[in-house]
Amino acid sequence: MLGEKCYARLEDIPEKIDIVDIFRRSELVPEIVDAAIRIGARAVWMQEGVVNETSAEKARRAGLTVIMDLCMVPEHQKRQR
């Protein structure tokens, strides 16, 4: 896509993944969180409007940092000031 390599599954990515940024509907979050846990990601970030409390708790129990219902860009910009 746009000249970048794409992968069908998180497990197919050959590099270590720090943050899994989720831009999917809330009901699709559980399978993504499960994959993030399997690959040893350090965090999951659910974008604005994406909320799944059950999956968030599961990710926390697995040791991942969880951000939910926030857009990464404005949050990053706030911390750069």
N, CA, C and O atoms as a CHARMM CRD file, in Angstrom:
* protein
*
  324
    1    1 MET  N      0.84300  -1.16700   0.00000 PROA 1      0.00000
    2    1 MET  CA     0.00000   0.00000   0.00000 PROA 1      0.00000
    3    1 MET  C      0.89400   1.23900   0.00000 PROA 1      0.00000
    4    1 MET  O      1.76300   1.38000   0.86100 PROA 1      0.00000
    5    2 LEU  N      0.68500   2.12300  -0.95100 PROA 2      0.00000
    6    2 LEU  CA     1.47900   3.34800  -1.07400 PROA 2      0.00000
    7    2 LEU  C      2.97500   3.06100  -1.01000 PROA 2      0.00000
    8    2 LEU  O      3.74100   3.84000  -0.44200 PROA 2      0.00000
    9    3 GLY  N      3.38200   1.94600  -1.59100 PROA 3      0.00000
   10    3 GLY  CA     4.79300   1.60100  -1.63600 PROA 3      0.00000
   11    3 GLY  C      5.32500   0.92500  -0.38200 PROA 3      0.00000
   12    3 GLY  O      6.51400   0.61400  -0.31400 PROA 3      0.00000
   13    4 GLU  N      4.47400   0.68800   0.61500 PROA 4      0.00000
   14    4 GLU  CA     4.89400   0.04700   1.85500 PROA 4      0.00000
   15    4 GLU  C      4.46200  -1.41400   1.85900 PROA 4      0.00000
   16    4 GLU  O      3.40500  -1.75300   1.32700 PROA 4      0.00000
   17    5 LYS  N      5.26200  -2.26300   2.44900 PROA 5      0.00000
   18    5 LYS  CA     4.91900  -3.68000   2.57400 PROA 5      0.00000
   19    5 LYS  C      3.80000  -3.83300   3.59000 PROA 5      0.00000
   20    5 LYS  O      3.81600  -3.19200   4.64100 PROA 5      0.00000
   21    6 CYS  N      2.83500  -4.67500   3.28100 PROA 6      0.00000
   22    6 CYS  CA     1.70700  -4.94400   4.16900 PROA 6      0.00000
   23    6 CYS  C      1.70300  -6.41400   4.55600 PROA 6      0.00000
   24    6 CYS  O      2.19200  -7.26600   3.81500 PROA 6      0.00000
   25    7 TYR  N      1.14900  -6.69700   5.71500 PROA 7      0.00000
   26    7 TYR  CA     1.05500  -8.06000   6.21200 PROA 7      0.00000
   27    7 TYR  C     -0.38900  -8.35000   6.59200 PROA 7      0.00000
   28    7 TYR  O     -1.09800  -7.46700   7.07600 PROA 7      0.00000
   29    8 ALA  N     -0.82200  -9.57800   6.37500 PROA 8      0.00000
   30    8 ALA  CA    -2.20200  -9.97200   6.68700 PROA 8      0.00000
   31    8 ALA  C     -2.42200 -10.14000   8.18700 PROA 8      0.00000
   32    8 ALA  O     -3.52200  -9.91000   8.68900 PROA 8      0.00000
   33    9 ARG  N     -1.37400 -10.54100   8.89800 PROA 9      0.00000
   34    9 ARG  CA    -1.50300 -10.80200  10.33200 PROA 9      0.00000
   35    9 ARG  C     -0.30900 -10.21700  11.07600 PROA 9      0.00000
   36    9 ARG  O      0.78600 -10.12300  10.52200 PROA 9      0.00000
   37   10 LEU  N     -0.51700  -9.83000  12.31400 PROA 10     0.00000
   38   10 LEU  CA     0.59600  -9.32900  13.12100 PROA 10     0.00000
   39   10 LEU  C      1.70300 -10.36900  13.22200 PROA 10     0.00000
   40   10 LEU  O      2.88500 -10.02700  13.22700 PROA 10     0.00000
   41   11 GLU  N      1.32000 -11.63500  13.30200 PROA 11     0.00000
   42   11 GLU  CA     2.30300 -12.71300  13.42700 PROA 11     0.00000
   43   11 GLU  C      3.20600 -12.83600  12.19800 PROA 11     0.00000
   44   11 GLU  O      4.25800 -13.47100  12.27700 PROA 11     0.00000
   45   12 ASP  N      2.82400 -12.25200  11.08500 PROA 12     0.00000
   46   12 ASP  CA     3.62400 -12.32800   9.86000 PROA 12     0.00000
   47   12 ASP  C      4.70900 -11.24800   9.78000 PROA 12     0.00000
   48   12 ASP  O      5.58900 -11.32200   8.92300 PROA 12     0.00000
   49   13 ILE  N      4.65400 -10.26900  10.64400 PROA 13     0.00000
   50   13 ILE  CA     5.61700  -9.16500  10.60900 PROA 13     0.00000
   51   13 ILE  C      6.94500  -9.65800  11.18800 PROA 13     0.00000
   52   13 ILE  O      6.97700 -10.13100  12.32400 PROA 13     0.00000
   53   14 PRO  N      8.03800  -9.55600  10.43100 PROA 14     0.00000
   54   14 PRO  CA     9.30600 -10.11500  10.90000 PROA 14     0.00000
   55   14 PRO  C     10.00500  -9.29000  11.98800 PROA 14     0.00000
   56   14 PRO  O     10.84300  -9.82200  12.71700 PROA 14     0.00000
   57   15 GLU  N      9.67700  -8.01400  12.10500 PROA 15     0.00000
   58   15 GLU  CA    10.31500  -7.16900  13.10200 PROA 15     0.00000
   59   15 GLU  C      9.54700  -7.20600  14.42500 PROA 15     0.00000
   60   15 GLU  O      8.37900  -7.59200  14.47300 PROA 15     0.00000
   61   16 LYS  N     10.23200  -6.79400  15.49700 PROA 16     0.00000
   62   16 LYS  CA     9.59900  -6.65300  16.81200 PROA 16     0.00000
   63   16 LYS  C      8.63300  -5.47600  16.75000 PROA 16     0.00000
   64   16 LYS  O      8.97400  -4.42500  16.21000 PROA 16     0.00000
   65   17 ILE  N      7.43800  -5.64100  17.29500 PROA 17     0.00000
   66   17 ILE  CA     6.41200  -4.59700  17.28800 PROA 17     0.00000
   67   17 ILE  C      6.27500  -4.03300  18.68800 PROA 17     0.00000
   68   17 ILE  O      6.04900  -4.77600  19.64300 PROA 17     0.00000
   69   18 ASP  N      6.41200  -2.72200  18.81400 PROA 18     0.00000
   70   18 ASP  CA     6.24200  -2.07000  20.11500 PROA 18     0.00000
   71   18 ASP  C      4.77800  -1.73300  20.38300 PROA 18     0.00000
   72   18 ASP  O      4.24100  -2.07200  21.43800 PROA 18     0.00000
   73   19 ILE  N      4.13500  -1.06400  19.42200 PROA 19     0.00000
   74   19 ILE  CA     2.76200  -0.59800  19.60900 PROA 19     0.00000
   75   19 ILE  C      1.89000  -1.11500  18.47400 PROA 19     0.00000
   76   19 ILE  O      2.22800  -0.97700  17.29800 PROA 19     0.00000
   77   20 VAL  N      0.76900  -1.71000  18.84300 PROA 20     0.00000
   78   20 VAL  CA    -0.23500  -2.11000  17.86400 PROA 20     0.00000
   79   20 VAL  C     -1.32000  -1.04500  17.91100 PROA 20     0.00000
   80   20 VAL  O     -2.04100  -0.93000  18.90200 PROA 20     0.00000
   81   21 ASP  N     -1.43600  -0.27100  16.84600 PROA 21     0.00000
   82   21 ASP  CA    -2.37400   0.84400  16.76100 PROA 21     0.00000
   83   21 ASP  C     -3.64300   0.34100  16.07800 PROA 21     0.00000
   84   21 ASP  O     -3.60800  -0.05800  14.91400 PROA 21     0.00000
   85   22 ILE  N     -4.75500   0.36100  16.79700 PROA 22     0.00000
   86   22 ILE  CA    -5.98700  -0.27100  16.31800 PROA 22     0.00000
   87   22 ILE  C     -6.95500   0.77300  15.77100 PROA 22     0.00000
   88   22 ILE  O     -7.43700   1.64200  16.49800 PROA 22     0.00000
   89   23 PHE  N     -7.22600   0.66600  14.47900 PROA 23     0.00000
   90   23 PHE  CA    -8.17400   1.53700  13.77400 PROA 23     0.00000
   91   23 PHE  C     -9.38500   0.73200  13.30500 PROA 23     0.00000
   92   23 PHE  O     -9.95400   1.04200  12.25800 PROA 23     0.00000
   93   24 ARG  N     -9.78400  -0.27100  14.03800 PROA 24     0.00000
   94   24 ARG  CA   -10.89700  -1.13100  13.64400 PROA 24     0.00000
   95   24 ARG  C    -12.07600  -0.89900  14.58800 PROA 24     0.00000
   96   24 ARG  O    -11.93000  -0.28800  15.64700 PROA 24     0.00000
   97   25 ARG  N    -13.24800  -1.39600  14.18500 PROA 25     0.00000
   98   25 ARG  CA   -14.42600  -1.28200  15.04700 PROA 25     0.00000
   99   25 ARG  C    -14.17000  -1.99900  16.37300 PROA 25     0.00000
  100   25 ARG  O    -13.42200  -2.97500  16.43700 PROA 25     0.00000
  101   26 SER  N    -14.79800  -1.49800  17.41100 PROA 26     0.00000
  102   26 SER  CA   -14.58500  -2.02200  18.76100 PROA 26     0.00000
  103   26 SER  C    -14.81700  -3.51700  18.86700 PROA 26     0.00000
  104   26 SER  O    -14.10100  -4.19700  19.60200 PROA 26     0.00000
  105   27 GLU  N    -15.79900  -4.04600  18.15100 PROA 27     0.00000
  106   27 GLU  CA   -16.08400  -5.47700  18.25200 PROA 27     0.00000
  107   27 GLU  C    -15.00200  -6.34700  17.61400 PROA 27     0.00000
  108   27 GLU  O    -14.98600  -7.55900  17.82700 PROA 27     0.00000
  109   28 LEU  N    -14.09700  -5.74900  16.83600 PROA 28     0.00000
  110   28 LEU  CA   -13.00100  -6.49600  16.21600 PROA 28     0.00000
  111   28 LEU  C    -11.71800  -6.45800  17.04900 PROA 28     0.00000
  112   28 LEU  O    -10.73300  -7.11300  16.70900 PROA 28     0.00000
  113   29 VAL  N    -11.73600  -5.70200  18.12400 PROA 29     0.00000
  114   29 VAL  CA   -10.54900  -5.52600  18.96000 PROA 29     0.00000
  115   29 VAL  C    -10.05700  -6.82900  19.60300 PROA 29     0.00000
  116   29 VAL  O     -8.84500  -7.03600  19.65200 PROA 29     0.00000
  117   30 PRO  N    -10.93200  -7.72400  20.09900 PROA 30     0.00000
  118   30 PRO  CA   -10.41100  -8.90300  20.80300 PROA 30     0.00000
  119   30 PRO  C     -9.39700  -9.72100  20.00900 PROA 30     0.00000
  120   30 PRO  O     -8.37600 -10.12600  20.56500 PROA 30     0.00000
  121   31 GLU  N     -9.64700  -9.97200  18.73600 PROA 31     0.00000
  122   31 GLU  CA    -8.69900 -10.78700  17.96600 PROA 31     0.00000
  123   31 GLU  C     -7.37300 -10.04500  17.76000 PROA 31     0.00000
  124   31 GLU  O     -6.32000 -10.67700  17.68000 PROA 31     0.00000
  125   32 ILE  N     -7.41700  -8.72800  17.67600 PROA 32     0.00000
  126   32 ILE  CA    -6.18600  -7.94400  17.50000 PROA 32     0.00000
  127   32 ILE  C     -5.38600  -7.93500  18.79400 PROA 32     0.00000
  128   32 ILE  O     -4.16400  -8.08200  18.76900 PROA 32     0.00000
  129   33 VAL  N     -6.06300  -7.76500  19.92200 PROA 33     0.00000
  130   33 VAL  CA    -5.37900  -7.80100  21.21800 PROA 33     0.00000
  131   33 VAL  C     -4.76000  -9.17400  21.44700 PROA 33     0.00000
  132   33 VAL  O     -3.62500  -9.27000  21.91500 PROA 33     0.00000
  133   34 ASP  N     -5.48200 -10.22500  21.12700 PROA 34     0.00000
  134   34 ASP  CA    -4.91800 -11.57200  21.27200 PROA 34     0.00000
  135   34 ASP  C     -3.64200 -11.71900  20.45500 PROA 34     0.00000
  136   34 ASP  O     -2.66000 -12.28700  20.93400 PROA 34     0.00000
  137   35 ALA  N     -3.64800 -11.21700  19.23600 PROA 35     0.00000
  138   35 ALA  CA    -2.45300 -11.29000  18.38700 PROA 35     0.00000
  139   35 ALA  C     -1.32700 -10.43400  18.96100 PROA 35     0.00000
  140   35 ALA  O     -0.16500 -10.83900  18.93600 PROA 35     0.00000
  141   36 ALA  N     -1.66500  -9.25500  19.47600 PROA 36     0.00000
  142   36 ALA  CA    -0.64700  -8.38100  20.07700 PROA 36     0.00000
  143   36 ALA  C      0.02400  -9.07300  21.25900 PROA 36     0.00000
  144   36 ALA  O      1.23700  -8.96500  21.44400 PROA 36     0.00000
  145   37 ILE  N     -0.76400  -9.77900  22.05200 PROA 37     0.00000
  146   37 ILE  CA    -0.20500 -10.52900  23.18300 PROA 37     0.00000
  147   37 ILE  C      0.70800 -11.63900  22.66700 PROA 37     0.00000
  148   37 ILE  O      1.81400 -11.82200  23.17600 PROA 37     0.00000
  149   38 ARG  N      0.25000 -12.37500  21.66600 PROA 38     0.00000
  150   38 ARG  CA     1.04400 -13.48600  21.12100 PROA 38     0.00000
  151   38 ARG  C      2.39800 -13.03000  20.59100 PROA 38     0.00000
  152   38 ARG  O      3.39700 -13.72600  20.76900 PROA 38     0.00000
  153   39 ILE  N      2.44200 -11.86500  19.94000 PROA 39     0.00000
  154   39 ILE  CA     3.72100 -11.42000  19.34800 PROA 39     0.00000
  155   39 ILE  C      4.61000 -10.69000  20.34800 PROA 39     0.00000
  156   39 ILE  O      5.74700 -10.34300  20.02900 PROA 39     0.00000
  157   40 GLY  N      4.10100 -10.45500  21.55300 PROA 40     0.00000
  158   40 GLY  CA     4.91500  -9.78200  22.56700 PROA 40     0.00000
  159   40 GLY  C      4.99000  -8.27900  22.40100 PROA 40     0.00000
  160   40 GLY  O      5.98400  -7.66300  22.78700 PROA 40     0.00000
  161   41 ALA  N      3.95100  -7.67500  21.83100 PROA 41     0.00000
  162   41 ALA  CA     3.91700  -6.20800  21.72100 PROA 41     0.00000
  163   41 ALA  C      3.95400  -5.60600  23.12000 PROA 41     0.00000
  164   41 ALA  O      3.55100  -6.24400  24.09300 PROA 41     0.00000
  165   42 ARG  N      4.43500  -4.38700  23.20600 PROA 42     0.00000
  166   42 ARG  CA     4.49900  -3.71200  24.50000 PROA 42     0.00000
  167   42 ARG  C      3.24500  -2.92000  24.81200 PROA 42     0.00000
  168   42 ARG  O      2.95700  -2.64200  25.97600 PROA 42     0.00000
  169   43 ALA  N      2.48200  -2.54500  23.76000 PROA 43     0.00000
  170   43 ALA  CA     1.30600  -1.70100  23.98100 PROA 43     0.00000
  171   43 ALA  C      0.28200  -1.90300  22.87800 PROA 43     0.00000
  172   43 ALA  O      0.61600  -2.28800  21.75700 PROA 43     0.00000
  173   44 VAL  N     -0.97800  -1.63300  23.22000 PROA 44     0.00000
  174   44 VAL  CA    -2.03500  -1.51600  22.22200 PROA 44     0.00000
  175   44 VAL  C     -2.65800  -0.14000  22.38700 PROA 44     0.00000
  176   44 VAL  O     -2.89400   0.32600  23.50200 PROA 44     0.00000
  177   45 TRP  N     -2.91700   0.49500  21.26200 PROA 45     0.00000
  178   45 TRP  CA    -3.49800   1.84000  21.24600 PROA 45     0.00000
  179   45 TRP  C     -4.77100   1.77200  20.41800 PROA 45     0.00000
  180   45 TRP  O     -4.73200   1.54200  19.20900 PROA 45     0.00000
  181   46 MET  N     -5.89900   1.97500  21.08600 PROA 46     0.00000
  182   46 MET  CA    -7.18700   1.98100  20.38800 PROA 46     0.00000
  183   46 MET  C     -7.54000   3.42200  20.07100 PROA 46     0.00000
  184   46 MET  O     -7.65400   4.25700  20.96800 PROA 46     0.00000
  185   47 GLN  N     -7.70900   3.70200  18.81000 PROA 47     0.00000
  186   47 GLN  CA    -7.93800   5.06200  18.35100 PROA 47     0.00000
  187   47 GLN  C     -9.26600   5.63100  18.85100 PROA 47     0.00000
  188   47 GLN  O    -10.09600   4.91800  19.41500 PROA 47     0.00000
  189   48 GLU  N     -9.44100   6.91900  18.62900 PROA 48     0.00000
  190   48 GLU  CA   -10.64800   7.62400  19.05400 PROA 48     0.00000
  191   48 GLU  C    -11.89600   6.87400  18.59800 PROA 48     0.00000
  192   48 GLU  O    -12.02800   6.53200  17.42300 PROA 48     0.00000
  193   49 GLY  N    -12.80000   6.62400  19.52600 PROA 49     0.00000
  194   49 GLY  CA   -14.03300   5.92000  19.22100 PROA 49     0.00000
  195   49 GLY  C    -13.92900   4.40800  19.32300 PROA 49     0.00000
  196   49 GLY  O    -14.93600   3.71200  19.19400 PROA 49     0.00000
  197   50 VAL  N    -12.73800   3.89100  19.55000 PROA 50     0.00000
  198   50 VAL  CA   -12.53700   2.44500  19.67500 PROA 50     0.00000
  199   50 VAL  C    -12.39400   2.11100  21.15900 PROA 50     0.00000
  200   50 VAL  O    -11.43200   2.51400  21.81300 PROA 50     0.00000
  201   51 VAL  N    -13.37500   1.36300  21.67700 PROA 51     0.00000
  202   51 VAL  CA   -13.41000   1.02300  23.09500 PROA 51     0.00000
  203   51 VAL  C    -13.79100  -0.44500  23.24500 PROA 51     0.00000
  204   51 VAL  O    -14.78800  -0.90100  22.68500 PROA 51     0.00000
  205   52 ASN  N    -12.98700  -1.17400  24.00400 PROA 52     0.00000
  206   52 ASN  CA   -13.32900  -2.55000  24.34300 PROA 52     0.00000
  207   52 ASN  C    -12.68500  -2.83300  25.70100 PROA 52     0.00000
  208   52 ASN  O    -11.51500  -3.20800  25.78400 PROA 52     0.00000
  209   53 GLU  N    -13.46900  -2.64600  26.75800 PROA 53     0.00000
  210   53 GLU  CA   -12.95800  -2.77400  28.12500 PROA 53     0.00000
  211   53 GLU  C    -12.44200  -4.17900  28.42600 PROA 53     0.00000
  212   53 GLU  O    -11.41900  -4.33400  29.09300 PROA 53     0.00000
  213   54 THR  N    -13.13500  -5.18900  27.94500 PROA 54     0.00000
  214   54 THR  CA   -12.71700  -6.57300  28.20400 PROA 54     0.00000
  215   54 THR  C    -11.34200  -6.84200  27.61100 PROA 54     0.00000
  216   54 THR  O    -10.47600  -7.41600  28.27100 PROA 54     0.00000
  217   55 SER  N    -11.14700  -6.43000  26.37200 PROA 55     0.00000
  218   55 SER  CA    -9.84200  -6.63300  25.72300 PROA 55     0.00000
  219   55 SER  C     -8.76100  -5.78000  26.36500 PROA 55     0.00000
  220   55 SER  O     -7.61200  -6.20800  26.47900 PROA 55     0.00000
  221   56 ALA  N     -9.12500  -4.58300  26.78200 PROA 56     0.00000
  222   56 ALA  CA    -8.15100  -3.71800  27.45500 PROA 56     0.00000
  223   56 ALA  C     -7.65600  -4.38300  28.73100 PROA 56     0.00000
  224   56 ALA  O     -6.45500  -4.39600  29.00500 PROA 56     0.00000
  225   57 GLU  N     -8.56900  -4.92900  29.50300 PROA 57     0.00000
  226   57 GLU  CA    -8.18400  -5.60300  30.74700 PROA 57     0.00000
  227   57 GLU  C     -7.33000  -6.83500  30.46400 PROA 57     0.00000
  228   57 GLU  O     -6.36300  -7.09900  31.17900 PROA 57     0.00000
  229   58 LYS  N     -7.68300  -7.58200  29.43300 PROA 58     0.00000
  230   58 LYS  CA    -6.89200  -8.76000  29.05700 PROA 58     0.00000
  231   58 LYS  C     -5.46800  -8.34900  28.68700 PROA 58     0.00000
  232   58 LYS  O     -4.50400  -8.99500  29.09800 PROA 58     0.00000
  233   59 ALA  N     -5.34000  -7.27600  27.91100 PROA 59     0.00000
  234   59 ALA  CA    -4.01600  -6.79200  27.51900 PROA 59     0.00000
  235   59 ALA  C     -3.22400  -6.33500  28.74400 PROA 59     0.00000
  236   59 ALA  O     -2.03300  -6.62600  28.85700 PROA 59     0.00000
  237   60 ARG  N     -3.87200  -5.62900  29.65200 PROA 60     0.00000
  238   60 ARG  CA    -3.17700  -5.18300  30.88200 PROA 60     0.00000
  239   60 ARG  C     -2.68600  -6.38300  31.69500 PROA 60     0.00000
  240   60 ARG  O     -1.55300  -6.39400  32.17700 PROA 60     0.00000
  241   61 ARG  N     -3.54500  -7.38900  31.84000 PROA 61     0.00000
  242   61 ARG  CA    -3.15500  -8.59400  32.59900 PROA 61     0.00000
  243   61 ARG  C     -1.95200  -9.28700  31.95700 PROA 61     0.00000
  244   61 ARG  O     -1.16000  -9.93300  32.64300 PROA 61     0.00000
  245   62 ALA  N     -1.82400  -9.14400  30.63200 PROA 62     0.00000
  246   62 ALA  CA    -0.69300  -9.73600  29.91400 PROA 62     0.00000
  247   62 ALA  C      0.54300  -8.83400  29.95300 PROA 62     0.00000
  248   62 ALA  O      1.58600  -9.18600  29.40200 PROA 62     0.00000
  249   63 GLY  N      0.42800  -7.67700  30.60100 PROA 63     0.00000
  250   63 GLY  CA     1.58100  -6.78900  30.75000 PROA 63     0.00000
  251   63 GLY  C      1.71100  -5.69600  29.71000 PROA 63     0.00000
  252   63 GLY  O      2.72000  -4.99000  29.68600 PROA 63     0.00000
  253   64 LEU  N      0.70900  -5.53600  28.84400 PROA 64     0.00000
  254   64 LEU  CA     0.76600  -4.49200  27.82200 PROA 64     0.00000
  255   64 LEU  C      0.23700  -3.17500  28.38400 PROA 64     0.00000
  256   64 LEU  O     -0.66200  -3.16300  29.22500 PROA 64     0.00000
  257   65 THR  N      0.79300  -2.09000  27.91700 PROA 65     0.00000
  258   65 THR  CA     0.23500  -0.77000  28.17500 PROA 65     0.00000
  259   65 THR  C     -0.96300  -0.61500  27.25500 PROA 65     0.00000
  260   65 THR  O     -0.91200  -1.01300  26.09200 PROA 65     0.00000
  261   66 VAL  N     -2.04700  -0.03500  27.77400 PROA 66     0.00000
  262   66 VAL  CA    -3.26600   0.12400  26.98100 PROA 66     0.00000
  263   66 VAL  C     -3.67500   1.58900  26.95600 PROA 66     0.00000
  264   66 VAL  O     -3.80500   2.22400  28.00200 PROA 66     0.00000
  265   67 ILE  N     -3.87400   2.11800  25.76400 PROA 67     0.00000
  266   67 ILE  CA    -4.45600   3.44000  25.54800 PROA 67     0.00000
  267   67 ILE  C     -5.73700   3.19400  24.76700 PROA 67     0.00000
  268   67 ILE  O     -5.74800   2.42100  23.80900 PROA 67     0.00000
  269   68 MET  N     -6.82300   3.85700  25.18000 PROA 68     0.00000
  270   68 MET  CA    -8.10600   3.57600  24.54600 PROA 68     0.00000
  271   68 MET  C     -8.85900   4.87700  24.28800 PROA 68     0.00000
  272   68 MET  O     -8.86400   5.78600  25.11800 PROA 68     0.00000
  273   69 ASP  N     -9.49600   4.94500  23.11500 PROA 69     0.00000
  274   69 ASP  CA   -10.36500   6.05400  22.74100 PROA 69     0.00000
  275   69 ASP  C     -9.61800   7.38600  22.64200 PROA 69     0.00000
  276   69 ASP  O    -10.14900   8.43400  23.00700 PROA 69     0.00000
  277   70 LEU  N     -8.38800   7.33200  22.14800 PROA 70     0.00000
  278   70 LEU  CA    -7.58700   8.54300  21.92700 PROA 70     0.00000
  279   70 LEU  C     -6.85000   8.43200  20.60100 PROA 70     0.00000
  280   70 LEU  O     -6.42700   7.34600  20.20500 PROA 70     0.00000
  281   71 CYS  N     -6.69900   9.55900  19.91900 PROA 71     0.00000
  282   71 CYS  CA    -5.93300   9.60800  18.68200 PROA 71     0.00000
  283   71 CYS  C     -4.46500   9.84800  19.01500 PROA 71     0.00000
  284   71 CYS  O     -4.14200  10.73200  19.80800 PROA 71     0.00000
  285   72 MET  N     -3.58600   9.07000  18.41600 PROA 72     0.00000
  286   72 MET  CA    -2.16900   9.13600  18.73100 PROA 72     0.00000
  287   72 MET  C     -1.53600  10.48500  18.37200 PROA 72     0.00000
  288   72 MET  O     -0.71300  10.99000  19.13500 PROA 72     0.00000
  289   73 VAL  N     -1.89500  11.06900  17.24600 PROA 73     0.00000
  290   73 VAL  CA    -1.23800  12.30100  16.79200 PROA 73     0.00000
  291   73 VAL  C     -1.43300  13.46000  17.78100 PROA 73     0.00000
  292   73 VAL  O     -0.43700  14.04500  18.20700 PROA 73     0.00000
  293   74 PRO  N     -2.66000  13.81900  18.16500 PROA 74     0.00000
  294   74 PRO  CA    -2.80400  14.91700  19.12500 PROA 74     0.00000
  295   74 PRO  C     -2.15100  14.60600  20.47600 PROA 74     0.00000
  296   74 PRO  O     -1.60100  15.50100  21.11800 PROA 74     0.00000
  297   75 GLU  N     -2.20900  13.36300  20.89900 PROA 75     0.00000
  298   75 GLU  CA    -1.57800  12.99500  22.17200 PROA 75     0.00000
  299   75 GLU  C     -0.07100  13.16200  22.09000 PROA 75     0.00000
  300   75 GLU  O      0.55500  13.63700  23.03800 PROA 75     0.00000
  301   76 HSD  N      0.50900  12.78100  20.97800 PROA 76     0.00000
  302   76 HSD  CA     1.95100  12.94200  20.77700 PROA 76     0.00000
  303   76 HSD  C      2.30800  14.43400  20.74400 PROA 76     0.00000
  304   76 HSD  O      3.29000  14.85400  21.35600 PROA 76     0.00000
  305   77 GLN  N      1.50900  15.22700  20.03200 PROA 77     0.00000
  306   77 GLN  CA     1.77200  16.66100  19.94300 PROA 77     0.00000
  307   77 GLN  C      1.69300  17.34000  21.31000 PROA 77     0.00000
  308   77 GLN  O      2.49800  18.22600  21.59600 PROA 77     0.00000
  309   78 LYS  N      0.75200  16.95000  22.15100 PROA 78     0.00000
  310   78 LYS  CA     0.63800  17.50800  23.50500 PROA 78     0.00000
  311   78 LYS  C      1.93000  17.28200  24.29900 PROA 78     0.00000
  312   78 LYS  O      2.37500  18.15300  25.04600 PROA 78     0.00000
  313   79 ARG  N      2.51000  16.11500  24.12600 PROA 79     0.00000
  314   79 ARG  CA     3.69500  15.76200  24.91000 PROA 79     0.00000
  315   79 ARG  C      4.97200  16.37800  24.34800 PROA 79     0.00000
  316   79 ARG  O      6.00500  16.37600  25.01800 PROA 79     0.00000
  317   80 GLN  N      4.91400  16.89600  23.14300 PROA 80     0.00000
  318   80 GLN  CA     6.07700  17.53700  22.51900 PROA 80     0.00000
  319   80 GLN  C      6.22500  18.99100  22.92900 PROA 80     0.00000
  320   80 GLN  O      7.27000  19.59600  22.68700 PROA 80     0.00000
  321   81 ARG  N      5.21200  19.55400  23.53500 PROA 81     0.00000
  322   81 ARG  CA     5.26000  20.97900  23.91500 PROA 81     0.00000
  323   81 ARG  C      6.06700  21.20900  25.14600 PROA 81     0.00000
  324   81 ARG  O      6.20200  22.34800  25.59200 PROA 81     0.00000
